[in-house]
Every structure is written in structure tokens, then in C-alpha cells.
């Protein structure tokens, strides 16, 4: 069976094997060190035993003169006496084992005064050669190391067995500990698998912030929350896009159907030259105008969606509102449209300047005013207000808000379009800024429109980092307020 490369092993396997290898290295080092220290200590003790027989009890004669038999300190301890010519004297009649060699070797070893190892047919010996006082020869003390070697071999075997058992226990214990320690990661893996299967509501359970895996689980939960929100927003965006395309196709299909019908009528001779043909051509022209308006609005929204840079200039919001009111008087002279200050208690208008694209801001005011005129009857008054809103405004909160709140301590300009018409239900108010959204039948389009005007308003206001608010309720009219970052007011004369 082919072993997989190390980088392809699981974390659990890597940790368990690494712990086992480190433990094996540690055990081997300890065992080898213990055996070497034991051998060194035993040899040191043997050297001390070899030194004792050669020492005399004092200034008197050597103990070798007192006894021909060597003292027995350890098993297989041997003592040999050689005369000054290097001839074995004691024990006589034996071949020395181990054989220390001839006279020259005896003299060299005696002069060194240090024990040495000597190999023989019976094993390894530790040997020491000393001179007998008064030049009477040499004393050779030898201790067999066979027992020490047997003990050492037995200790090595014991160490190997114990080490194997210890390694087996450590491997099992480390695998168990690693499995328990990685259990949170295993749960994360299972959670990730369920999420990959499409269930974005899954979360990592029991994420303890005091542990690394717990903090990872908390981070994963936060990421999953954002992913779920993003997926929901994407699904909602796709749904709105499909609805937008369907509504746009419907808006375009109506004038196209009318144009096609009158064209077929003319082709079949149903509209001969004269009033009938003129009416058909006028209808076709009106429908083409509706299509052009719709296409232009769609193109405007597309450009805003692309976040193309707006023109940078200084816009007089009061002048823009006044021109929008004047244009409304020209288009629908029968309607009551009035320009007023934002605060009814003021008798004069306060000039307000905002940075931005003048053409786009004019489009905002024009669309809001056109929306009010379209969805109210001829006897309803429409008021356009311009000014600086108060920092804290009392009253009921807006029904619908588009955009973030502007900084509290920064200058703000506002333009409002108010009407006392039929108003809107809360459900309609929540969606009134959606593209191609049509409210209920009570807000009829007496002057046309495809439901893109307020969507354009919201897009332009947000492009200017502004905010739009709507107050409305059934039978209470509607009040649209656009707030834009403004330039600071000019100081009074003489200051």
C-alpha cells in the first residue's frame, strides 16, 4: 500500500505521529544515557576494586606477601604475580586468563598505572598491572566484565520492552487527546459540509471564546451570518431584477402595441388621409414620447448604478426649487403650487448652497414635484419648501427613509415637496422608491409615468451622500424631504 505524502495527512494523524516520534527519541536518549551511565559507574567501581589489592596496609610489607590467594571482591576476580623477569609465579601451574603479555607489556602497563580493557577467550576483562615493592615483580588484577555485559544486555532488553509499551500507550493516549481536542474542528467541518449543501442557516455550536477553536467558531459564525445576509440580498436583488425587467417589458409593450395597431390600421386603409390619419399619427407620436421617456429614465438609472462621477459645482437649492415651481405653473397652470421656507415662521427665504451636480439636483426636485402633481387631484395644493432643518426635530418619525443619517454637527440643506392628497398605505410607502413600482389604484397616473421618477430621486440623493425621508398615511397626504450636505451659512454682514 502506497503511503500518502506527509502534507496530505490529517492534522490528527500528524500530531499523533509527531508526539509518538518525539516520545521515541526521548525514550531512546534516556535509555542510552542510562545504560552508558550504568556502565561508566560499574567500570569506575571495578577500577576501585582493582586498586585496593595493590595497596599495602601501611609502611610495612605488601599484602601480596601475606597471602598467595587474591581476595574475592566480585565474581571472577583474579590476581596474578609475575617475577621481575615476567614469569608467572602465582597461581602456578595455570595459564593466565586473561594473558597480560610479556615483560615489556607488563612494564608498560605498570608504568601507566591505569586499568585497561583486555579481550580473551572468556570475554572482556578489566585489568590493572602494578609493580610489587622492592622490585620483586608485578601484580596483575583482573575482573571479568561478563556479568556487567549480561546486566547491560538485560537492561537494554528491558528498556526496549518498556519503551515499546510506553510508546504504544503514548500513541493511543495522544490520538485520544488529539481527537477530543479537535472535536470542535470536526463539528466545524460537519457544519461547513451542511452549508456547502445549501443550508446557510447552520452555525457552529458551543463556540467558547476562551479557546482557539472557540474563537475560530465565533469568527466563522460571524462570517456565515454575513454570507447568509449577502445571499439573501443577492436573491432579493435577483428577484427585484426579474420584476424590474418584467415591468420594463410591460411598460414598453403597451406603447409598442398601440403603435403597431395604428400602423396596421393605416396599412389596411382604415386611416385615410384626414382627421383619422392625423389622430393615428398623434397617438403614435405620444406613444413614442412615452417610450423615449421610459428609455431615458432607464438610461439615467443605469448611469447612476455605474457610479459615474457627478459634476462638481455649487448649487443654489433655493433657485433650483423656484425654477421647478415656475416650470410647474407653465405646464399645469390650473394647479396651485407654492414655494415656501422650510420653517413657516420665517418671512424670508434663506439662500442654501450645496455641493453637487446641478442638473441632477434639478431632476430630483422636478421628479418630486411631478410625482405630487400626478398623484393628486386638481384642487390639492402642493408646497415646495427650502431651508436648513433643525438639528433636533420633534414629531412622528418618517414612514420611509432612504440613506444614512447625515453627521449631526455638519451643515445640512433640505428641500421638501408636500401635498394634501390621498397619501399612501404603509406597505406602498415602504416600496415607493423601488423601480417600476406602482402603488394601488387610488394614486392614479393622470399624467403618465412608469414608476421610475422616485427611484431616480433615491439614486441621485444617495450619489450625493444625502438622505430622503417620507411622511405619509392614507388620507393625510405625503411629504418628501431630501437632505443634502450643505456649505456653512455665510456670516451676517459686518462680522
C-alpha positions as CSV (number, residue, x, y, z in Angstrom):
1,X,0.0,0.0,0.0
2,X,1.4,3.4,-1.0
3,X,1.8,5.8,1.9
4,X,0.4,9.3,1.2
5,X,2.8,12.3,1.4
6,X,3.1,13.9,4.8
7,X,1.3,17.1,3.6
8,X,-1.7,15.0,2.7
9,X,-2.1,13.6,6.2
10,X,-4.8,14.8,8.5
11,X,-3.9,17.1,11.4
12,X,-4.9,14.4,13.8
13,X,-2.5,11.9,12.3
14,X,0.3,14.4,12.1
15,X,0.0,15.3,15.7
16,X,-0.3,11.7,16.9
17,X,2.7,10.6,14.8
18,X,4.8,13.6,15.8
19,X,4.1,13.0,19.5
20,X,5.0,9.3,19.2
21,X,8.2,10.1,17.3
22,X,9.3,12.8,19.9
23,X,8.5,10.4,22.7
24,X,10.5,7.6,20.9
25,X,13.5,9.9,20.6
26,X,13.2,11.0,24.2
27,X,13.0,7.4,25.4
28,X,15.9,6.2,23.3
29,X,18.0,9.1,24.6
30,X,17.1,8.3,28.2
31,X,17.7,4.5,27.8
32,X,21.1,5.0,26.0
33,X,22.1,7.6,28.6
34,X,21.1,5.3,31.4
35,X,23.0,2.3,30.0
36,X,26.1,4.3,29.4
37,X,26.0,5.9,32.8
38,X,25.5,2.5,34.4
39,X,28.4,1.0,32.6
40,X,30.6,4.0,33.4
41,X,29.7,3.8,37.1
42,X,30.3,0.0,37.2
43,X,33.6,0.3,35.5
44,X,34.6,3.0,38.0
45,X,33.7,0.8,40.9
46,X,35.7,-2.1,39.3
47,X,38.7,0.2,38.9
48,X,38.5,1.0,42.6
49,X,38.5,-2.8,43.4
50,X,41.4,-3.3,41.2
51,X,43.4,-0.6,43.0
52,X,42.8,-2.0,46.5
53,X,44.8,-5.3,46.4
54,X,48.0,-3.4,45.3
55,X,48.0,-1.1,48.3
56,X,49.8,-2.1,51.4
57,X,48.3,-1.8,54.8
58,X,50.9,0.8,55.7
59,X,54.7,1.3,55.6
60,X,55.2,-2.4,56.2
61,X,55.3,-5.2,53.6
62,X,52.8,-5.5,50.8
63,X,49.7,-7.7,51.3
64,X,50.9,-9.8,48.4
65,X,53.5,-11.1,50.8
66,X,50.9,-12.1,53.3
67,X,48.7,-14.3,51.1
68,X,49.1,-16.2,47.9
69,X,45.4,-16.1,47.3
70,X,43.7,-13.0,46.0
71,X,40.8,-11.5,47.9
72,X,37.5,-12.1,46.3
73,X,35.6,-8.9,46.0
74,X,33.4,-9.7,43.0
75,X,32.6,-12.8,40.9
76,X,35.5,-13.9,38.7
77,X,38.2,-11.6,40.3
78,X,41.7,-12.9,39.5
79,X,45.2,-11.9,40.8
80,X,48.4,-13.0,39.1
81,X,52.0,-12.5,40.3
82,X,54.9,-12.2,38.0
83,X,58.6,-12.1,38.9
84,X,61.0,-9.4,37.7
85,X,61.7,-11.4,34.6
86,X,57.9,-11.5,33.7
87,X,57.5,-15.2,34.6
88,X,54.2,-16.2,36.2
89,X,54.6,-17.1,39.9
90,X,51.1,-17.3,41.3
91,X,48.9,-19.1,40.8
92,X,51.4,-21.7,39.5
93,X,50.5,-24.4,37.0
94,X,47.9,-22.3,35.3
95,X,47.8,-20.5,32.0
96,X,46.7,-16.9,32.9
97,X,43.3,-15.8,31.6
98,X,43.4,-13.1,30.6
99,X,47.0,-13.2,29.5
100,X,48.6,-9.7,30.1
101,X,51.5,-10.4,27.8
102,X,55.3,-10.5,28.2
103,X,57.7,-8.4,30.3
104,X,57.6,-5.4,28.0
105,X,53.8,-5.2,28.1
106,X,53.8,-5.7,31.9
107,X,56.4,-2.9,32.4
108,X,54.4,-0.5,30.0
109,X,51.1,-1.1,31.8
110,X,52.7,-0.9,35.2
111,X,54.3,2.4,34.3
112,X,50.9,3.8,33.1
113,X,49.2,2.9,36.4
114,X,45.8,2.9,34.7
115,X,43.3,0.0,34.3
116,X,42.6,-1.1,30.7
117,X,40.4,-3.5,28.8
118,X,41.7,-6.9,27.7
119,X,40.0,-9.4,25.4
120,X,40.3,-13.1,26.0
121,X,38.6,-16.3,25.1
122,X,36.3,-15.9,28.1
123,X,35.3,-12.4,27.3
124,X,36.3,-8.9,28.2
125,X,38.3,-8.1,31.3
126,X,39.3,-5.0,33.2
127,X,43.0,-5.4,34.1
128,X,45.4,-3.4,36.2
129,X,49.2,-4.0,36.4
130,X,51.2,-2.8,39.5
131,X,54.8,-3.2,40.5
132,X,55.5,-5.2,43.7
133,X,57.6,-3.1,46.1
134,X,61.4,-3.7,46.3
135,X,61.5,-4.8,42.7
136,X,60.1,-8.3,43.3
137,X,57.9,-8.4,40.2
138,X,54.4,-7.4,39.1
139,X,50.9,-7.9,40.4
140,X,48.1,-8.3,37.8
141,X,44.5,-7.8,39.0
142,X,41.7,-8.7,36.5
143,X,37.9,-8.6,36.8
144,X,35.7,-10.2,34.3
145,X,33.1,-7.9,32.7
146,X,30.8,-10.7,31.6
147,X,28.3,-10.1,34.4
148,X,28.3,-6.4,33.7
149,X,27.7,-7.1,30.0
150,X,24.9,-9.5,30.8
151,X,23.4,-7.0,33.1
152,X,23.7,-4.3,30.4
153,X,22.2,-6.5,27.7
154,X,19.3,-7.4,30.1
155,X,18.8,-3.7,30.8
156,X,18.7,-2.9,27.1
157,X,16.1,-5.5,26.5
158,X,14.0,-4.3,29.4
159,X,14.3,-0.7,28.2
160,X,13.3,-1.7,24.7
161,X,10.2,-3.6,26.0
162,X,9.3,-0.7,28.4
163,X,9.8,1.8,25.6
164,X,7.6,0.0,23.2
165,X,4.9,-0.3,25.8
166,X,5.3,3.4,26.7
167,X,5.2,4.4,23.0
168,X,2.1,2.3,22.4
169,X,0.4,3.9,25.4
170,X,1.5,7.4,24.3
171,X,0.3,6.8,20.7
172,X,-3.1,5.7,21.9
173,X,-3.3,8.5,24.6
174,X,-2.1,11.2,22.1
175,X,-4.6,10.0,19.5
176,X,-7.4,10.2,22.0
177,X,-6.4,13.6,23.3
178,X,-6.0,15.0,19.8
179,X,-9.4,13.6,18.8
180,X,-11.0,15.2,21.8
181,X,-9.1,18.5,21.2
182,X,-10.0,18.6,17.5
183,X,-13.7,17.7,18.2
184,X,-14.7,21.4,17.7
185,X,-12.9,21.5,14.4
186,X,-14.7,18.2,13.4
187,X,-18.0,19.9,14.2
188,X,-17.0,22.9,12.1
189,X,-16.2,20.5,9.3
190,X,-19.6,19.0,9.6
191,X,-21.2,22.4,9.7
192,X,-19.3,23.5,6.6
193,X,-20.4,20.4,4.8
194,X,-24.1,21.2,5.6
195,X,-23.5,24.8,4.5
196,X,-22.0,23.5,1.3
197,X,-25.1,21.5,0.8
198,X,-27.1,24.8,0.7
199,X,-28.2,25.2,4.4
200,X,-26.8,28.7,5.2
201,X,-28.6,28.8,8.5
202,X,-26.1,26.4,10.1
203,X,-23.9,27.8,12.8
204,X,-21.0,26.4,14.9
205,X,-22.5,25.4,18.3
206,X,-20.8,25.9,21.7
207,X,-18.1,28.3,20.5
208,X,-16.1,29.1,23.6
209,X,-14.2,32.5,23.2
210,X,-11.6,31.2,25.7
211,X,-10.2,28.6,23.3
212,X,-8.6,29.0,19.9
213,X,-11.1,26.7,18.3
214,X,-13.9,28.6,20.0
215,X,-12.7,31.9,18.7
216,X,-12.4,30.4,15.3
217,X,-16.0,29.2,15.6
218,X,-17.2,32.7,16.6
219,X,-15.4,34.2,13.6
220,X,-16.9,31.5,11.4
221,X,-20.4,32.3,12.7
222,X,-19.9,36.0,12.0
223,X,-18.7,35.1,8.5
224,X,-21.7,32.8,8.0
225,X,-24.1,35.5,9.2
226,X,-22.7,37.9,6.6
227,X,-22.7,35.3,3.9
228,X,-26.3,34.5,4.7
229,X,-27.2,38.2,4.6
230,X,-25.3,38.6,1.3
231,X,-27.0,35.5,-0.2
232,X,-30.4,36.8,0.9
233,X,-29.6,40.3,-0.5
234,X,-28.5,38.7,-3.8
235,X,-31.6,36.6,-4.0
236,X,-33.7,39.6,-3.3
237,X,-31.7,41.6,-5.8
238,X,-32.3,38.9,-8.4
239,X,-35.9,38.9,-7.6
240,X,-36.2,42.6,-8.0
241,X,-34.2,42.5,-11.2
242,X,-36.6,39.9,-12.7
243,X,-39.5,42.0,-11.6
244,X,-37.9,45.1,-13.0
245,X,-37.3,43.5,-16.3
246,X,-40.9,42.2,-16.4
247,X,-42.2,45.7,-15.5
248,X,-40.0,47.4,-18.1
249,X,-41.1,45.0,-20.8
250,X,-44.7,45.6,-19.8
251,X,-44.2,49.4,-19.9
252,X,-42.6,49.1,-23.4
253,X,-45.1,46.6,-24.7
254,X,-48.1,48.9,-24.1
255,X,-46.9,51.8,-26.4
256,X,-45.5,49.3,-28.9
257,X,-48.8,47.6,-29.1
258,X,-50.6,50.9,-29.7
259,X,-48.1,51.9,-32.4
260,X,-48.4,48.5,-34.1
261,X,-52.2,48.7,-34.0
262,X,-52.3,52.1,-35.7
263,X,-49.7,51.1,-38.2
264,X,-51.7,48.0,-39.2
265,X,-54.8,50.2,-39.3
266,X,-53.1,52.6,-41.7
267,X,-51.7,49.7,-43.9
268,X,-55.2,48.2,-44.3
269,X,-56.7,51.5,-45.3
270,X,-58.6,52.1,-42.1
271,X,-57.0,55.5,-41.6
272,X,-57.2,57.5,-44.8
273,X,-55.7,61.0,-45.1
274,X,-57.7,63.4,-43.0
275,X,-58.7,63.7,-39.3
276,X,-58.5,59.9,-38.8
277,X,-54.9,59.7,-40.0
278,X,-53.9,62.8,-38.0
279,X,-55.3,61.2,-34.9
280,X,-53.4,58.0,-35.5
281,X,-50.2,59.8,-36.1
282,X,-50.7,61.9,-33.0
283,X,-51.3,58.8,-30.9
284,X,-48.2,57.2,-32.4
285,X,-46.2,60.3,-31.5
286,X,-47.5,60.3,-28.0
287,X,-46.6,56.6,-27.5
288,X,-43.1,57.2,-28.9
289,X,-42.7,60.0,-26.4
290,X,-43.7,57.7,-23.6
291,X,-41.2,55.1,-24.8
292,X,-38.5,57.8,-25.1
293,X,-39.2,59.0,-21.5
294,X,-39.0,55.4,-20.2
295,X,-35.8,54.7,-22.1
296,X,-34.2,57.9,-20.9
297,X,-35.2,57.1,-17.3
298,X,-33.7,53.6,-17.6
299,X,-30.5,55.1,-19.0
300,X,-30.3,57.6,-16.2
301,X,-30.6,54.8,-13.6
302,X,-28.0,52.7,-15.4
303,X,-25.5,55.6,-15.3
304,X,-26.2,56.1,-11.6
305,X,-25.8,52.4,-11.0
306,X,-22.4,52.5,-12.7
307,X,-21.4,55.2,-10.1
308,X,-20.0,57.5,-12.7
309,X,-18.6,60.7,-11.2
310,X,-21.1,63.6,-10.9
311,X,-20.4,67.1,-11.9
312,X,-18.7,69.1,-9.1
313,X,-20.2,72.5,-8.5
314,X,-22.1,74.8,-6.1
315,X,-25.8,74.6,-6.4
316,X,-28.3,77.2,-5.2
317,X,-31.0,75.0,-3.8
318,X,-33.5,77.9,-3.5
319,X,-33.0,78.9,-7.1
320,X,-33.5,75.3,-8.2
321,X,-36.8,75.0,-6.3
322,X,-38.0,78.3,-7.6
323,X,-37.4,77.2,-11.2
324,X,-39.2,73.9,-10.6
325,X,-42.2,75.8,-9.2
326,X,-42.2,78.2,-12.2
327,X,-42.0,75.3,-14.7
328,X,-44.9,73.6,-12.9
329,X,-47.0,76.8,-13.4
330,X,-46.2,76.7,-17.1
331,X,-47.1,73.0,-17.5
332,X,-50.2,72.9,-15.3
333,X,-51.3,76.5,-14.8
334,X,-54.6,75.3,-13.2
335,X,-52.7,73.7,-10.2
336,X,-51.7,75.5,-7.0
337,X,-48.0,75.2,-6.5
338,X,-46.3,77.4,-3.9
339,X,-42.7,78.0,-2.8
340,X,-42.2,78.5,0.9
341,X,-39.5,78.4,3.6
342,X,-38.8,75.3,5.5
343,X,-39.9,77.0,8.7
344,X,-43.4,78.6,8.4
345,X,-42.3,81.1,11.0
346,X,-39.8,82.7,8.6
347,X,-41.0,85.6,6.3
348,X,-37.9,85.4,4.0
349,X,-36.1,82.7,2.3
350,X,-32.6,81.7,3.4
351,X,-30.2,81.0,0.5
352,X,-28.8,77.5,0.7
353,X,-25.9,76.2,-1.3
354,X,-25.0,72.6,-1.7
355,X,-22.0,71.0,-3.5
356,X,-23.0,68.6,-6.3
357,X,-24.3,68.2,-9.8
358,X,-26.8,70.9,-10.5
359,X,-28.5,69.1,-13.4
360,X,-29.1,66.0,-11.2
361,X,-30.4,68.1,-8.2
362,X,-32.8,69.9,-10.6
363,X,-34.0,66.4,-11.7
364,X,-34.6,65.5,-8.0
365,X,-36.8,68.5,-7.3
366,X,-38.6,68.2,-10.7
367,X,-39.4,64.5,-10.2
368,X,-40.7,65.0,-6.6
369,X,-42.9,67.9,-7.8
370,X,-44.1,65.9,-10.9
371,X,-44.9,63.0,-8.6
372,X,-47.0,65.2,-6.3
373,X,-48.9,66.6,-9.3
374,X,-49.5,63.2,-10.9
375,X,-51.0,61.6,-7.8
376,X,-53.2,64.3,-6.5
377,X,-56.4,65.9,-7.8
378,X,-56.5,69.5,-9.3
379,X,-57.8,71.0,-6.1
380,X,-55.0,69.8,-4.0
381,X,-52.3,72.3,-3.0
382,X,-48.6,71.4,-3.5
383,X,-45.9,73.2,-1.5
384,X,-42.2,73.2,-2.1
385,X,-40.1,74.2,0.9
386,X,-36.3,75.0,1.1
387,X,-34.1,75.7,4.1
388,X,-31.9,74.3,6.8
389,X,-33.6,71.7,9.0
390,X,-33.2,72.0,12.8
391,X,-30.7,69.7,14.5
392,X,-33.4,68.0,16.5
393,X,-36.9,67.9,15.0
394,X,-39.9,66.9,17.1
395,X,-42.8,64.9,15.7
396,X,-43.5,61.5,14.4
397,X,-40.7,59.7,12.7
398,X,-40.7,59.2,8.9
399,X,-42.6,56.4,7.4
400,X,-39.8,55.5,5.0
401,X,-36.1,56.5,5.0
402,X,-33.6,56.1,2.2
403,X,-29.9,56.6,3.0
404,X,-27.9,57.1,6.2
405,X,-28.3,59.9,8.6
406,X,-26.1,62.9,8.0
407,X,-23.5,63.9,10.6
408,X,-25.1,65.7,13.5
409,X,-22.7,68.6,13.6
410,X,-22.4,69.3,9.8
411,X,-24.5,71.8,7.9
412,X,-27.5,70.3,6.2
413,X,-29.8,71.7,3.5
414,X,-33.3,70.3,2.8
415,X,-35.9,70.6,0.1
416,X,-39.4,69.4,0.8
417,X,-42.4,68.7,-1.5
418,X,-45.7,68.4,0.4
419,X,-49.2,67.7,-0.8
420,X,-52.5,67.1,0.9
421,X,-53.6,64.3,-1.4
422,X,-54.8,60.8,-0.7
423,X,-51.5,59.6,0.8
424,X,-50.2,56.1,0.8
425,X,-50.5,53.0,2.9
426,X,-47.5,51.9,4.9
427,X,-46.9,48.9,2.5
428,X,-46.8,51.2,-0.5
429,X,-44.7,53.8,1.3
430,X,-42.1,51.1,2.0
431,X,-41.7,50.3,-1.7
432,X,-42.4,53.6,-3.3
433,X,-38.7,54.2,-4.2
434,X,-38.4,50.8,-6.0
435,X,-38.0,50.9,-9.7
436,X,-41.2,50.5,-11.7
437,X,-43.2,50.0,-8.6
438,X,-46.9,51.0,-8.9
439,X,-48.9,51.9,-5.9
440,X,-52.6,51.0,-5.6
441,X,-55.2,52.3,-7.9
442,X,-56.1,55.3,-5.6
443,X,-52.9,57.0,-6.7
444,X,-53.7,57.0,-10.4
445,X,-51.3,58.3,-13.1
446,X,-53.3,61.1,-14.6
447,X,-50.2,62.5,-16.4
448,X,-48.4,59.2,-17.3
449,X,-45.3,57.9,-15.7
450,X,-43.7,54.5,-15.5
451,X,-42.8,54.4,-11.8
452,X,-39.1,55.4,-12.2
453,X,-39.3,59.0,-11.0
454,X,-38.8,58.3,-7.3
455,X,-36.3,55.6,-8.0
456,X,-34.2,58.2,-9.8
457,X,-34.6,60.6,-6.9
458,X,-33.4,58.0,-4.4
459,X,-30.4,57.1,-6.6
460,X,-29.3,60.7,-7.2
461,X,-29.7,61.6,-3.5
462,X,-27.6,58.7,-2.4
463,X,-25.0,59.5,-5.0
464,X,-24.7,62.9,-3.3
465,X,-24.4,61.2,0.1
466,X,-27.8,62.5,1.1
467,X,-30.9,61.2,2.7
468,X,-34.6,61.1,1.7
469,X,-37.5,60.8,4.1
470,X,-41.2,60.3,3.5
471,X,-44.1,61.0,5.9
472,X,-47.4,59.7,4.6
473,X,-50.5,57.8,5.6
474,X,-53.9,57.2,4.0
475,X,-55.9,60.4,3.7
476,X,-53.1,62.5,5.2
477,X,-51.1,63.4,2.1
478,X,-47.4,62.9,1.5
479,X,-44.3,64.9,2.5
480,X,-41.0,64.1,0.8
481,X,-37.8,65.7,2.3
482,X,-34.4,65.5,0.7
483,X,-31.5,66.3,2.9
484,X,-28.1,67.1,1.4
485,X,-24.7,68.1,2.8
486,X,-24.6,71.9,2.6
487,X,-22.0,74.6,2.7
488,X,-21.8,76.5,6.0
489,X,-24.1,79.6,6.1
490,X,-22.5,82.9,5.3
491,X,-21.9,85.1,8.4
492,X,-24.0,88.3,8.7
493,X,-22.6,91.5,7.2
494,X,-20.1,93.2,9.4
495,X,-18.9,90.0,11.1
